[in-house]
Amino acid sequence: MEKIQVVTKGVLGSVSQADIDALESEGKKSLAKLTDGSGAGNDFLGWVKLPQETPAALIDDINATAAQLRDLCEVVVAIGIGGSYLGAKAVIEALSNSFAAYQPAATKVVFAGQNIGEDYLAELQEFLKDKKFGIIVISKSGTTTEPAIAFRILKEQLEAQLGREEANKRIVAITDAKRGALRSLATTEGYKTYVIEDNVGGRFSVLTPVGLLPIAVAGFDIRALMEGATAMANATLSGKCDAALTYAMTRNALYRAGKKIEILVNYNPKLHFFGEWWKQLYGESEGKDGKGIFPAAVDNTTDLHSMGQWIQEGERTIFETVISVGSTERELRIPSDEANLDGLNYIAGKRVDEVNKMAELGTRIAHIDGGVPNIQILLPALTEQYLGQLIYFFEAGCGISGYILDVNPFNQPGVEAYKSNMFALLEKPGYEKETEAIRAKL
């Protein structure tokens, strides 16, 4: 299996190779903090060796549960927010037929609990009312507002359709091993359960049952996904592959040179939600203590007709990280047309992917010439193995980069601020003082 490669020559001119190399000592020390657990947030390093330490029996069990859910259900709703849904969504979208939602037969995986949209939930209920459906509910505590609301509503609907006993056979809870509201409910009702380990944070959880079960229900090979992640983990931790280290060093060199915004760019529409997963991973890990590169994402060539103008000629505080996918699954050639009214006969006979790759190359050259540094990530293909590599590559790069930045990459204290205000505005018991303070501001 090939390995992901990182190409940094597109940043030279904004930073020098010497600028990047100057961070090598910091980078290697940061990588060592991940392997020896000596850095901040070291109680959340369970993801570091997770791919190679995941028992084969657990993968077998997840696959068996997924098969059972597919047998029982036309639709499975995965309920979670943040890392409890984005990783699974990213992998499923990357591997799925683009029009799978409109095709019959296979069990569909849909998502809830990632928002508090009333129309969204009502429309989901309407969609499910004549469907055989099941639920995967993902929450360490069981009390996180968004997924808790969705689970309460959909559990009631499922029980009304099937009765409580049959409904319980179609609910799987992924939660804390011993404590929390969801663990208590799962024990009482007899739900099938999987554990979210205490030492794995949500945004690093895609390679745990949190991501693996929905991905398996969608029909994809989680064993191959884990094999790819294991290969990248072994290579990264042993020093045989420096892709994650190079990426972390390069982006921090650019940050120190005044490039404050990183734009993750793809040229394959299947990678849209991978960009969303990446944004959470890096935004929540690095944005603290008044520091951090702001993560954004674009889908090209689509966004070249909108955001392309800003990227080409806007403020020069940005750099791009471009995921270049080597091969596509299918082949489609552009036909010749005798009238040639659209002027496209000059590319007749060429593959659509060749045109796309020339658009990518042309854009990278234009952006570099326009003062936008480019890091290029070479991904051989969109397969389970390579996506597993890409996931671990970005996770390791995030941990190394956060330590170079001198923040704790594994906490998220700022996420709690909105919750306190929301609870006060909703007059949640125990928040009386906060409610009074909020009202004084309104």
C-alpha positions in Angstrom: 0.0 0.0 0.0 1.3 3.4 -0.9 1.6 6.1 1.8 0.2 9.6 1.8 2.8 12.2 0.8 3.1 15.8 1.7 4.6 18.2 -0.8 5.7 21.6 0.5 7.5 23.3 -2.4 4.4 25.4 -3.0 5.0 27.3 0.2 8.5 28.4 -0.7 8.6 32.1 -1.3 6.3 32.8 1.7 8.6 30.8 4.0 12.0 29.2 3.3 12.9 25.6 3.7 15.2 26.8 6.5 12.1 28.3 8.3 10.4 24.9 8.2 13.6 23.0 9.2 14.0 25.4 12.1 10.9 23.8 13.6 12.2 20.3 13.3 13.4 20.1 16.9 10.0 21.5 18.2 8.2 19.1 16.0 10.1 16.0 17.1 9.6 17.0 20.7 5.9 17.4 20.1 5.7 14.0 18.4 7.5 12.5 21.4 4.9 14.1 23.7 2.2 12.1 21.9 4.1 8.9 22.2 5.3 9.2 25.8 2.3 11.1 27.2 4.3 14.0 28.6 2.4 16.8 27.0 -0.7 18.8 28.1 -3.9 16.9 27.8 -2.1 13.6 28.1 -5.3 12.0 29.6 -6.8 12.2 26.1 -4.1 10.3 24.1 -6.1 7.1 23.7 -6.3 7.7 20.0 -2.5 7.6 19.4 -2.1 3.8 19.4 -5.8 3.0 19.0 -5.6 1.6 15.4 -3.0 -1.0 16.1 -4.5 -1.8 19.6 -8.1 -2.3 18.6 -9.0 -6.0 19.0 -10.0 -7.9 15.9 -12.9 -9.2 18.0 -14.3 -5.7 18.5 -14.3 -5.2 14.7 -16.1 -8.5 14.3 -18.7 -7.5 16.8 -19.3 -4.1 15.2 -19.7 -5.8 11.8 -22.2 -8.3 13.3 -24.2 -5.5 14.9 -24.1 -3.6 11.6 -25.4 -6.6 9.8 -28.2 -7.0 12.2 -29.3 -3.4 11.9 -29.2 -3.7 8.1 -31.4 -6.8 8.3 -33.9 -5.0 10.6 -33.9 -1.5 9.2 -34.3 0.4 6.0 -32.9 3.5 7.7 -30.5 3.9 10.6 -30.4 7.3 12.3 -27.0 8.1 13.8 -27.5 10.6 16.6 -24.5 12.7 17.7 -22.9 16.1 17.4 -19.4 17.2 16.6 -16.9 14.3 16.6 -19.8 12.0 17.3 -21.1 12.4 13.8 -18.6 14.3 11.5 -16.1 11.4 11.2 -18.7 8.9 10.2 -20.4 11.4 7.9 -17.1 12.2 6.2 -16.1 8.6 5.5 -19.6 7.5 4.4 -19.9 10.5 2.0 -16.3 9.9 0.6 -17.0 6.2 -0.2 -20.7 6.4 -1.2 -22.2 6.7 -4.7 -23.1 10.4 -5.0 -26.7 9.5 -5.7 -27.0 6.7 -3.1 -29.8 8.6 -1.3 -32.0 8.2 -4.4 -31.3 4.5 -4.9 -33.3 1.6 -3.5 -32.2 -1.4 -1.5 -29.2 -0.7 0.8 -29.9 0.5 4.3 -29.5 4.3 4.5 -27.6 6.0 7.3 -28.9 9.5 8.1 -27.9 11.9 10.9 -29.7 13.7 13.7 -28.6 15.5 16.9 -26.1 17.6 15.1 -28.4 20.7 15.2 -31.5 22.0 16.9 -33.4 22.6 13.7 -37.2 22.1 14.3 -38.0 21.7 10.6 -35.1 19.3 10.2 -36.3 17.0 13.0 -40.0 17.3 12.0 -39.1 16.4 8.4 -36.9 13.5 9.6 -39.9 12.2 11.6 -42.1 12.5 8.5 -39.5 10.6 6.5 -39.3 7.8 9.0 -43.0 7.4 9.7 -43.4 4.6 7.1 -39.9 3.2 7.3 -38.4 0.4 9.3 -35.7 2.3 11.2 -33.2 2.0 14.0 -31.1 4.3 16.1 -27.4 4.6 17.0 -27.2 7.2 19.8 -23.7 8.5 20.6 -23.0 10.5 23.7 -20.7 10.0 26.7 -23.1 11.7 29.1 -26.5 11.3 27.4 -27.3 14.9 28.4 -25.7 16.9 25.6 -28.6 19.1 24.5 -28.7 18.5 20.7 -28.4 14.7 20.6 -30.5 14.3 23.7 -33.4 16.2 22.1 -33.2 14.2 18.9 -33.0 10.9 20.8 -36.0 11.7 23.0 -38.1 12.5 20.0 -37.0 9.6 17.8 -37.0 7.0 20.6 -40.6 7.9 21.3 -41.5 7.6 17.6 -39.8 4.2 17.3 -41.5 2.9 20.4 -44.8 4.1 19.1 -44.3 2.3 15.8 -43.0 -1.0 17.2 -43.6 -1.2 20.9 -40.9 -0.7 23.5 -39.5 -4.3 23.4 -39.0 -4.4 19.7 -37.7 -0.8 19.6 -35.0 -1.7 22.1 -33.6 -4.3 19.6 -33.1 -1.5 17.1 -31.3 0.9 19.4 -27.6 0.9 20.0 -26.0 3.2 22.5 -22.3 4.3 22.3 -21.5 5.9 25.6 -19.4 5.9 28.8 -18.5 2.5 30.2 -20.0 3.1 33.6 -21.7 6.4 34.2 -24.1 8.9 32.7 -27.7 9.2 31.7 -27.3 7.2 28.5 -25.4 4.4 30.2 -28.2 4.1 32.8 -30.9 4.0 30.2 -29.1 1.5 28.1 -28.6 -0.8 31.1 -32.3 -0.5 32.1 -33.6 -1.0 28.6 -31.1 -3.7 27.5 -29.7 -1.8 24.5 -26.7 -3.1 22.7 -23.8 -0.9 23.8 -20.3 0.1 22.8 -17.9 2.2 25.0 -16.4 5.6 24.3 -13.2 5.4 26.3 -12.5 8.2 28.7 -9.1 8.9 27.1 -10.5 9.5 23.5 -12.0 12.9 22.9 -14.9 13.2 20.5 -13.1 14.8 17.6 -10.5 11.9 17.7 -13.2 9.2 17.9 -13.9 8.3 14.3 -11.8 5.1 14.5 -13.7 3.9 17.6 -17.2 2.4 17.5 -18.4 6.1 17.4 -17.5 6.2 13.7 -17.0 2.5 12.9 -20.5 1.4 13.5 -22.3 3.9 11.3 -19.7 3.3 8.6 -20.2 -0.4 8.8 -24.0 0.0 8.7 -23.5 2.0 5.5 -21.8 -1.1 4.0 -18.1 -0.1 4.1 -15.1 -2.1 5.1 -14.1 -0.9 8.5 -11.4 -3.5 8.8 -9.7 -2.0 5.7 -10.2 1.5 7.2 -8.4 0.4 10.4 -5.6 -1.3 8.4 -4.9 2.0 6.6 -4.9 3.9 9.9 -2.7 1.3 11.5 -0.2 1.5 8.6 0.0 5.3 9.0 0.1 5.1 12.9 3.0 2.6 12.8 4.9 4.6 10.2 4.4 7.9 12.0 5.2 6.8 15.5 8.3 4.9 14.4 9.6 7.8 12.4 9.5 5.9 9.1 7.0 8.4 7.7 7.3 12.1 8.5 4.2 13.3 6.6 2.3 14.4 9.7 5.5 16.0 11.2 6.2 17.8 7.9 2.6 19.1 7.7 2.6 20.3 11.3 6.0 22.1 10.9 5.1 23.7 7.6 1.7 25.1 8.8 3.3 26.5 11.9 6.1 28.1 9.9 3.4 29.8 7.8 1.5 30.9 10.8 4.6 32.5 12.3 5.0 34.3 8.9 1.6 35.9 9.3 -0.6 33.3 7.5 -3.4 33.0 10.0 -6.1 31.1 7.9 -5.7 27.6 6.4 -8.1 26.6 3.7 -8.5 22.9 3.1 -9.1 22.4 -0.6 -10.5 19.4 -2.4 -11.2 18.7 -6.1 -13.5 15.8 -5.5 -17.1 16.5 -4.3 -17.1 13.4 -2.2 -14.6 15.1 0.2 -16.9 17.9 1.3 -17.7 16.4 4.7 -14.0 15.4 5.2 -13.4 19.2 5.2 -16.1 19.6 7.8 -14.5 16.9 10.0 -11.1 18.5 9.5 -12.4 22.0 10.5 -13.7 20.6 13.8 -10.5 18.7 14.5 -8.2 21.6 14.0 -10.5 24.4 15.1 -11.4 22.9 18.5 -7.9 21.6 19.1 -5.9 24.8 18.3 -8.2 27.8 18.8 -7.4 28.8 22.4 -5.3 31.0 24.5 -5.7 33.8 21.9 -3.9 31.6 19.3 -4.6 29.3 16.4 -4.8 29.0 12.7 -8.4 29.5 11.5 -9.6 26.4 9.5 -11.7 26.9 6.5 -12.6 24.6 3.6 -13.6 25.0 -0.1 -14.9 22.5 -2.7 -13.2 23.1 -6.1 -13.8 23.7 -8.9 -17.2 24.7 -7.6 -15.9 27.4 -5.2 -13.5 28.8 -7.8 -16.6 30.5 -9.1 -17.3 32.2 -5.8 -14.5 32.1 -3.2 -11.9 31.8 -5.9 -11.8 35.6 -6.4 -11.1 36.2 -2.7 -8.5 33.5 -2.5 -6.7 34.9 -5.7 -6.7 38.5 -4.8 -7.9 39.0 -1.2 -5.9 39.7 2.0 -2.7 37.7 2.0 -3.2 36.1 5.4 -4.1 32.7 4.0 -2.5 29.4 2.9 -4.1 26.4 1.2 -3.7 22.7 1.9 -4.8 20.8 -1.2 -5.9 17.1 -1.1 -5.0 15.7 -4.5 -6.7 12.4 -5.2 -4.7 10.2 -7.6 -7.2 7.9 -9.2 -10.9 7.8 -9.6 -13.1 4.7 -9.3 -14.8 5.3 -12.7 -13.7 6.5 -16.2 -15.7 8.9 -18.3 -14.5 10.6 -21.5 -15.8 13.8 -23.1 -17.5 13.1 -26.5 -16.8 14.9 -29.7 -19.6 17.0 -31.2 -19.7 17.9 -34.9 -21.2 21.4 -34.3 -18.8 22.2 -31.5 -21.0 25.1 -30.4 -19.5 25.0 -26.9 -16.0 24.9 -28.2 -15.0 21.8 -26.3 -13.8 19.6 -29.1 -10.2 20.5 -28.1 -10.7 18.2 -25.1 -12.8 15.6 -26.8 -11.6 12.1 -25.9 -10.0 13.2 -22.7 -11.1 11.9 -19.4 -13.2 14.2 -17.2 -10.6 13.5 -14.4 -7.8 14.8 -16.6 -9.6 18.1 -17.1 -10.2 18.3 -13.3 -6.5 17.6 -12.6 -5.5 20.4 -15.0 -7.9 22.7 -13.3 -6.3 21.8 -10.0 -2.8 22.3 -11.2 -3.7 25.6 -13.0 -5.4 26.9 -9.9 -2.4 25.9 -7.6 0.0 27.7 -9.9 -2.3 30.8 -10.1 -2.7 30.9 -6.3 1.0 30.4 -5.6 1.8 33.2 -8.1 -0.9 35.3 -6.3 0.9 34.9 -2.9 -1.1 32.0 -1.5 1.3 29.3 -0.3 0.1 25.7 -1.1 0.8 22.5 0.8 -0.2 19.5 -1.3 -1.3 16.2 0.2 -1.1 13.3 -2.3 -3.9 10.7 -1.6 -3.6 7.8 -4.0 -7.4 7.0 -4.2 -10.6 7.3 -2.2 -10.7 3.8 -0.6 -11.1 2.7 3.0 -7.4 2.0 3.4 -6.3 5.5 2.2 -9.1 7.3 4.1 -7.9 5.4 7.2 -4.4 6.8 6.5 -5.7 10.3 5.9 -7.6 10.3 9.2 -4.6 9.3 11.3 -2.3 11.6 9.3 -4.5 14.6 10.2 -5.0 13.5 13.8 -1.3 13.1 14.4 -0.6 16.3 12.6 -3.1 18.1 14.8 -1.5 16.8 18.0 2.0 17.8 16.9 0.9 21.1 15.6 -1.0 22.0 18.8 2.1 21.3 20.9 4.3 23.4 18.6 1.7 26.2 19.0 2.1 25.6 22.8 -1.6 24.9 23.5 -3.4 21.9 24.9 -4.8 20.3 21.7 -7.1 18.0 23.6 -9.4 20.3 25.6 -12.1 22.7 24.5 -13.0 25.1 27.4 -14.5 27.7 25.1 -17.2 25.3 24.0 -18.9 25.6 27.4 -19.6 29.4 27.2 -22.6 29.2 24.9 -24.1 26.2 26.8 -24.1 28.2 30.1 -25.9 31.1 28.4 -28.4 28.8 26.6 -29.2 26.9 29.9 -29.7 30.3 31.7 -32.0 31.6 28.9 -34.1 28.3 29.0 -34.3 28.7 32.8 -32.6 25.3 33.5 -32.7 24.4 37.2 -29.5 25.4 38.9 -28.9 28.3 36.6 -30.9 31.0 38.4 -28.0 33.4 39.0 -26.9 33.1 35.4 -30.5 33.7 34.2 -30.7 36.9 36.2 -27.3 38.1 34.9 -28.3 37.3 31.3 -31.6 39.2 31.6 -29.7 42.2 32.9 -27.7 42.3 29.6 -30.8 42.1 27.4 
